[in-house]
């Protein structure tokens, strides 16, 4: 006969899982280019947090077969601002003074909630990966409809502070990757 140690020598582990009836489908272009054209003078005349350009080549993301299933959206930026969780930056070689930054936002809709809803009217701004874990993530969910709907993803270029645009390169480049996951 085995001798048991004192105290509580055994325990129970419960295992719970959810089986989804639906598999959401996301339809979007694999690559999109956002272009803008603005003078250094116009940038210098803009105030901090003025929108320089928005809705250049918004991306339409089609969601289907996703009724009552929550999706989370994350964005991984090539360069990001460690002090502004929602600020994507351009490459330092091209914008050494971080005169500009960009937001990645989903236009407000009945399906979108969370993220930064205060910085720019009409958008749910996504927190960029590389910063601290999202404290207010963007969640997409169709609770009452067919589960088939479109989202509009926009890249919004914004004036950052009051540094002169004198050191800006003539071309700016950066990129980000968005990802949807079940939450």
URCOR-V390302 format. One record per backbone hydrogen bond with DSSP energy under -0.5 kcal/mol. NH is the residue of the N-H (numbers start at 0). CO is the residue of the C=O. If there is no record, write none. Layout:
NH,CO
NH,CO
//
This chain:
3,1
8,6
19,17
23,21
24,63
26,61
27,25
34,32
42,38
43,39
44,40
45,41
45,42
48,158
49,46
51,156
52,156
55,154
56,54
57,54
58,152
59,57
60,58
60,150
61,26
61,59
62,60
62,148
63,24
65,146
67,141
68,65
70,139
71,180
72,137
73,178
74,126
75,176
76,74
76,128
77,174
80,86
81,79
83,80
86,83
87,85
87,101
88,78
89,99
90,172
93,90
94,90
97,94
100,157
101,87
102,155
104,102
104,153
105,123
106,151
107,121
111,108
112,138
114,135
114,136
115,124
116,114
122,119
123,105
124,115
124,122
125,103
127,84
128,74
129,130
130,127
137,72
138,112
138,136
139,70
140,110
141,65
142,140
148,62
148,146
150,60
152,58
152,150
153,104
155,102
155,153
156,52
156,154
157,100
158,49
159,98
160,158
162,159
166,163
167,164
168,93
176,75
178,73
180,71
182,69
//
